[in-house]
Amino acid sequence: MYPKDQSPTNLTNMKNHIVTLLFFLLTYCLITCTPVPKAANMMETALVTAFPDWSKNANIYEVNIRQYTPEGTIKAFHEQHLQRLKTMGVDILWLMPIFPISETKRKGNLGSYYAVSSFRRINPEFGTMADVDALIQKAHELGMKIILDWVPNHTGWNHEWITAHPDYYTHKNGQITDPLNPKTGESEGWTDVADLNYDNPAMREAMIADLLYWVKEKKVDGFRMDIAYGVPLDFWQQCIPALRKANPELFLLAEAELPEHQQSDSLFTMNYAWTLHHRLNAIAQGKDSLEALDRWYAEEKPKFPKGYLMHFITNHDENSWAGTEQERMKDAVDAMAVLAFTFDGMPLIYSGQEEPLTKRLQFFEKDLIEWKTYSKQDFYAKLLALKHRNQALWNGEKGGKITRVVTNNNKNIYAYYREQTGDRVLVILNLSNEAQTAILQASQCEGTYNNLFLGNSMTVTNGQTIHLKAWDYLVLELQK
């Protein structure tokens, strides 16, 4: 009836063996044939973030190497000021461009830092690559971070790419052109630089390669991207993941105020808060009311649910082109600094602000910062130390939200507190040029506080009367 060994029983056993064998083969295939890189990439994606943990309570300091010391060199800055800045409480050093400056179409005698002739060499006026290496090494030993000011929108007219790769640039009427206004097609007036063409894939790859050189070979901690708003978003979506693959904890600052730069965990860490900065200027000049601050927090801040916004009262552009902080804010300077350093964002200090710097630095010439008394250094050191230790002032999601304190309808007093994990900071500002009295409706933030600047203890109660001189302020830290 059946051939030998193929009885129904034997056939059943054979089928069972085959099924078992197929099961093991399938299991083996699933285990061994599933691409490991996919799982690794999932893990890598989970670990890489635009907002590294080390930045949660960090601040940023902009270094203008040319004007910082009589020598105007990286070495002199390193040897004369690095330890001072560490002691002051600085975390991130943003170096304005340190690259060679093009000579063709140069403006002034020394030219603009932003007319770069090579992304892999150092301006010989500033020193050598060995000087940069020494600065990075020492900063890292001190627990500080170094980010480079990068210029992705354009290059100088002597850049290596001009002759080697003219197709890397935008052309108009058959010639390489300086940057053009996207709305009008007319020149932006930046005649000392040539506009890069982001429709060219090879140029993109070359730009990314130069950035990776600094991340991999020189161990920089990030970049401030000049005119980030002028570079296509899809380039940042291409570039930034490649940079973070090399260093998952990079810090990336966009010179922009575009929500799309921070809508995901994979792009920029921080944008400029230009809108708030302009409102601070307007309030200091009597051109806007304090309601502008509430409108900003209600309307503009929510556009950036992820990451940080950078708050400042001055920087290299504001100082040289819009005026010193004293010109723009006059007696309100310190009050506005207190607001910028305690509001919901990361504070910036520009070179010389701790002196303070009271002149506009020439942009294309040598114009030395005159260090004398450092009279504002202790002021900023106290604000930075408070941010470091008090979680209420930490950056982004790590810090507390701003809660306004009602001041009996006094429209010149601006009061708010931030609270996080048991920490609380209460800030009361007189943003007017006259003495003010206000009654605090402070039931939510009653308690005993340390006065940051006076060093004394102060009890805050609901219905308490507060007297403040013109442009005066209180920064109060809850005692535990």
C-alpha positions in Angstrom: 0.0 0.0 0.0 2.7 2.5 1.0 6.4 2.3 0.2 8.7 1.4 3.1 9.0 4.1 5.8 6.2 6.1 4.3 3.4 4.8 6.4 0.9 7.4 7.8 2.8 7.4 11.1 6.2 7.9 9.5 4.8 10.5 7.1 3.3 12.4 10.0 6.6 12.3 11.9 8.4 13.5 8.7 6.0 16.4 8.3 6.5 17.4 11.9 10.3 17.3 11.4 9.9 19.4 8.3 7.7 22.0 10.0 10.1 22.2 12.9 13.0 22.6 10.6 11.2 25.3 8.6 10.3 27.1 11.9 14.0 27.2 13.0 15.1 28.3 9.5 12.5 31.1 9.5 13.5 32.2 13.0 17.2 32.1 12.1 16.5 34.2 9.0 14.5 36.7 10.9 17.3 37.1 13.5 20.3 37.1 11.2 18.7 38.8 8.1 17.2 41.8 9.8 19.6 44.7 9.1 21.3 45.6 12.3 22.0 49.2 11.2 18.2 49.9 11.2 18.0 49.1 14.9 21.2 51.0 15.5 19.8 54.0 13.6 16.6 53.8 15.8 18.8 53.9 18.9 20.9 56.7 17.4 17.9 58.8 16.6 16.6 58.4 20.2 20.0 59.5 21.6 20.7 62.4 19.3 18.9 65.6 20.1 19.2 69.2 19.2 19.1 70.1 22.8 22.0 68.4 24.6 21.6 68.0 28.4 24.8 70.1 29.1 23.1 73.2 27.7 20.1 73.1 30.1 21.5 75.9 32.3 24.2 77.3 29.9 24.8 80.9 28.8 26.7 82.1 25.7 29.4 84.7 25.2 30.4 86.3 21.9 34.1 86.8 21.3 35.4 89.5 18.9 39.0 88.3 18.6 40.2 91.3 16.6 39.1 93.9 19.1 39.5 91.9 22.3 43.2 92.6 23.0 45.9 94.9 21.7 47.4 91.9 19.9 44.1 90.9 18.4 45.1 87.3 18.5 43.6 84.0 19.6 46.6 83.3 21.8 46.3 86.7 23.6 42.6 86.1 24.2 43.3 82.6 25.5 46.1 83.7 27.9 44.7 86.9 29.2 40.9 86.3 29.4 39.9 82.7 29.3 40.2 82.0 33.0 38.5 85.3 33.8 35.5 84.4 31.7 35.3 80.9 33.3 35.4 82.5 36.7 32.6 85.0 35.6 30.5 81.9 34.8 30.7 81.8 31.0 29.8 78.4 29.4 29.8 78.7 25.6 32.3 80.8 23.8 31.0 81.9 20.3 34.1 82.9 18.3 33.3 85.4 15.6 34.8 84.1 12.3 38.5 83.2 12.7 39.0 82.4 9.0 41.1 84.2 6.4 39.4 87.3 5.0 39.3 87.9 1.3 41.2 90.9 -0.1 39.3 91.3 -3.3 36.5 93.9 -2.8 37.5 94.1 0.9 35.8 96.8 2.9 38.0 99.0 5.0 41.6 98.1 5.8 41.0 94.8 7.5 37.8 93.6 5.9 34.7 91.8 7.2 35.1 88.7 9.3 32.2 87.3 7.2 34.1 87.6 3.8 35.8 84.2 4.2 38.5 83.0 1.8 38.9 79.5 3.3 36.8 77.4 5.7 39.8 75.3 6.8 42.5 77.9 7.5 43.0 80.6 10.1 43.2 84.3 9.6 47.0 84.9 10.0 46.2 88.2 11.8 44.6 86.1 14.5 47.3 83.4 14.8 47.8 79.8 13.8 45.8 76.6 13.8 48.0 75.6 16.8 46.6 78.6 18.7 43.1 77.4 17.9 43.9 73.9 19.1 45.3 75.3 22.3 42.3 77.4 22.9 39.9 74.5 22.4 41.9 72.2 24.6 42.1 74.7 27.4 38.4 75.6 27.2 37.5 72.0 27.4 39.7 71.5 30.4 37.8 74.3 32.1 34.5 72.8 31.2 33.7 75.4 28.5 32.4 74.9 25.0 33.7 76.5 21.8 31.4 77.2 18.8 32.5 78.8 15.6 30.8 81.5 13.7 30.2 79.9 10.3 29.2 81.7 7.1 27.1 79.4 4.9 25.3 82.0 2.8 28.3 83.4 0.9 32.1 83.6 0.7 34.7 86.3 0.0 35.8 86.9 -3.5 39.1 85.2 -2.9 37.7 82.0 -1.6 39.2 78.9 -3.1 35.9 77.9 -4.7 35.7 81.1 -6.8 38.2 79.8 -9.4 38.0 76.1 -8.7 34.2 75.8 -8.7 32.5 78.9 -10.1 29.3 76.7 -10.4 29.1 76.8 -6.6 27.9 80.4 -6.9 24.8 82.3 -7.9 25.2 83.9 -11.4 23.5 87.0 -12.8 23.9 88.0 -16.4 26.6 85.3 -16.7 28.7 86.6 -13.7 29.0 85.5 -10.1 27.0 87.9 -8.0 26.9 89.2 -4.5 23.8 88.3 -2.5 20.5 89.4 -3.9 17.3 90.3 -2.2 15.0 87.4 -2.8 12.0 89.7 -3.1 13.4 92.4 -5.4 16.3 90.6 -7.1 18.5 93.7 -6.2 21.8 93.6 -4.4 21.7 93.4 -0.6 24.7 95.7 -0.6 27.1 93.1 0.7 29.4 93.7 -2.2 32.5 92.2 -0.5 31.0 88.6 -0.7 29.8 86.2 -3.4 26.5 84.4 -3.1 26.5 80.6 -2.8 24.2 78.5 -5.0 22.3 75.9 -2.9 20.8 74.4 -6.1 24.3 72.8 -6.6 24.5 69.4 -4.8 28.3 69.4 -5.0 28.6 72.7 -3.2 26.4 71.4 -0.4 28.6 68.4 0.0 31.7 70.6 0.1 30.1 72.8 2.8 29.2 69.8 4.9 32.7 68.3 4.5 34.3 71.6 5.7 32.0 71.7 8.7 32.7 68.0 9.6 36.4 68.8 9.5 36.0 71.1 12.5 33.7 68.7 14.3 35.9 65.6 13.8 39.4 66.9 13.6 39.2 70.0 15.8 36.5 68.9 18.3 34.5 72.1 18.2 31.3 72.0 20.1 29.0 73.6 17.6 28.4 76.5 15.2 26.6 79.8 15.0 25.2 79.8 11.5 25.4 83.3 10.0 22.3 84.3 8.0 20.8 80.9 8.6 17.5 82.4 7.4 19.0 82.9 3.9 19.9 79.2 3.5 17.3 76.7 2.3 15.7 74.7 5.0 16.3 71.4 3.2 20.0 72.1 3.4 19.8 72.2 7.2 17.8 69.0 7.1 20.6 67.5 5.1 23.5 69.0 6.9 22.7 68.9 10.6 22.0 65.2 11.0 25.4 64.6 9.4 27.1 66.9 11.9 25.3 65.3 14.8 26.2 61.8 13.7 29.8 63.0 14.2 29.0 64.6 17.6 25.5 64.0 19.0 25.9 66.9 21.6 26.6 69.7 19.1 25.1 73.1 19.9 23.8 74.9 16.9 22.7 78.6 16.9 20.8 79.9 13.9 21.0 83.6 13.1 17.3 83.6 12.4 14.0 83.7 14.1 12.2 81.0 12.1 10.1 78.4 13.9 10.8 75.8 11.3 14.4 75.7 12.4 13.3 74.3 15.8 10.2 72.3 15.0 12.0 69.0 15.4 14.6 67.4 17.7 17.1 67.3 14.9 17.7 70.8 13.7 18.9 74.0 15.6 19.3 74.3 19.3 18.6 78.0 19.4 17.3 80.9 17.4 17.6 84.7 18.0 14.8 86.4 19.9 15.0 89.5 17.7 11.4 90.4 18.3 11.8 90.6 22.1 15.1 92.5 21.7 13.4 95.2 19.6 10.6 95.5 22.1 13.1 96.0 24.9 14.7 98.9 22.9 11.3 100.4 22.3 10.3 100.2 25.9 13.6 101.8 27.0 13.0 104.6 24.5 9.4 105.2 25.7 8.0 104.0 22.3 6.1 101.0 23.6 4.3 99.8 26.7 5.0 96.9 29.0 2.1 95.1 27.4 4.4 94.4 24.5 6.3 91.9 26.7 3.1 90.0 27.5 2.1 90.0 23.9 5.5 88.6 22.9 5.3 85.8 25.5 1.7 84.9 24.5 2.1 85.3 20.7 5.8 84.8 19.7 7.2 82.4 22.3 4.7 79.6 21.5 6.0 79.5 18.0 9.2 77.9 19.4 7.9 75.0 21.6 11.2 73.2 21.3 14.7 74.5 22.1 15.8 77.9 23.2 15.6 81.5 22.1 18.7 83.8 22.7 18.0 86.9 24.6 20.4 89.9 24.5 20.7 93.6 24.8 23.6 93.9 22.4 25.8 91.8 20.1 28.3 92.6 17.3 25.6 93.7 14.8 23.7 95.8 17.3 26.8 97.4 18.7 28.4 98.4 15.4 25.3 99.2 13.3 22.4 100.0 15.7 24.3 101.6 18.5 25.7 100.7 21.9 23.4 99.5 24.6 23.8 102.9 26.3 22.8 104.7 23.1 19.7 102.5 22.6 18.6 102.0 26.2 20.3 104.7 28.2 19.6 104.4 32.0 17.5 101.2 31.3 20.5 99.1 30.4 20.8 97.1 33.7 17.0 96.6 34.0 16.8 95.3 30.5 19.8 93.0 31.1 18.1 91.6 34.2 15.0 90.9 32.1 17.0 89.3 29.3 18.9 87.1 31.8 15.9 85.9 33.8 13.3 85.6 31.0 12.5 82.4 29.2 15.6 81.9 27.1 19.4 81.7 27.0 21.3 84.9 27.7 24.1 86.3 25.6 27.0 88.5 26.6 28.9 90.4 23.9 32.6 91.2 24.2 33.2 94.1 26.5 29.7 94.2 27.9 31.1 93.5 31.4 33.4 96.5 31.2 30.9 98.0 30.0 31.6 98.7 26.3 30.4 102.3 25.6 31.5 102.8 22.0 30.5 101.3 18.7 33.3 99.0 17.5 34.4 99.7 13.9 33.6 96.6 11.9 36.3 96.7 9.2 39.2 98.3 11.3 41.1 97.6 14.5 39.1 99.2 17.3 40.3 98.0 20.7 38.0 97.3 23.6 39.4 99.3 26.4 39.5 97.1 29.5 39.8 99.1 32.6 37.6 98.4 35.7 35.3 95.5 34.6 32.6 97.4 36.6 29.8 95.2 35.3 31.6 91.9 35.7 30.2 91.1 39.2 26.7 92.1 38.0 26.8 89.5 35.2 28.6 86.9 37.3 25.7 87.0 39.9 23.1 86.6 37.1 25.0 83.7 35.6 25.6 82.0 38.9 21.8 82.2 39.6 21.0 80.6 36.3 23.5 77.8 37.0 22.1 76.8 40.4 18.4 77.7 40.2 16.3 75.4 38.0 13.6 77.9 37.6 15.9 79.9 35.3 17.1 76.9 33.3 16.7 76.8 29.5 13.7 75.4 27.6 11.6 72.7 29.1 14.1 72.4 32.0 13.2 75.8 33.3 10.0 77.3 34.7 7.4 79.2 32.8 6.9 82.9 33.3 3.9 83.7 35.6 3.0 87.4 35.8 2.5 89.0 39.2 -0.2 91.7 39.3 1.0 95.1 40.6 -2.2 97.0 41.4 -2.6 98.3 37.8 0.8 100.1 37.9 1.7 100.0 34.2 5.4 100.8 34.8 6.2 97.8 37.1 6.8 94.5 35.4 6.9 91.6 37.8 7.0 87.8 37.2 8.2 84.6 38.7 9.5 81.3 37.4 9.3 78.1 39.4 10.7 74.6 38.8 11.3 71.6 41.1 11.0 73.7 44.3 13.2 76.5 43.0 11.7 79.9 42.5 12.9 83.3 41.2 10.8 86.5 41.5 11.8 89.5 39.4 10.3 93.0 39.9 11.3 95.7 37.4 10.5 99.4 37.2 10.7 99.9 33.4 10.2 103.7 33.6 12.3 106.7 34.1 10.4 107.7 37.3 10.2 106.2 40.8 7.2 103.9 41.2 5.2 102.4 44.0 3.1 99.2 43.5 1.1 96.8 45.6 1.9 93.2 44.8 -0.9 90.7 44.5 1.5 87.9 45.3 -0.5 85.1 47.0 1.1 82.5 44.6 4.7 83.5 45.4 4.7 84.5 49.1 7.8 83.5 50.9 11.2 84.5 52.2 13.8 85.3 49.5 17.4 86.2 49.1 18.0 89.5 47.3 20.5 88.6 44.6 22.3 92.0 44.3 21.9 93.4 47.9 22.6 90.1 49.6 19.9 90.6 52.2 16.8 88.6 53.1 13.3 89.8 52.1 9.9 88.5 52.9 7.2 88.8 50.2 3.6 88.9 51.2 0.3 89.4 49.4 -0.7 93.0 49.3 2.9 94.2 50.0 3.9 97.6 48.8 7.0 97.9 46.7 9.0 101.1 46.1 11.4 101.2 43.2 13.6 104.0 41.8 13.7 104.8 38.1 14.8 101.7 36.1 15.4 99.8 39.4 14.9 96.1 39.8 14.7 93.3 42.4 15.9 89.7 41.7 14.7 87.5 44.5 15.6 83.8 45.0 13.3 81.7 47.3 15.1 80.5 50.4 14.8 76.7 51.1 
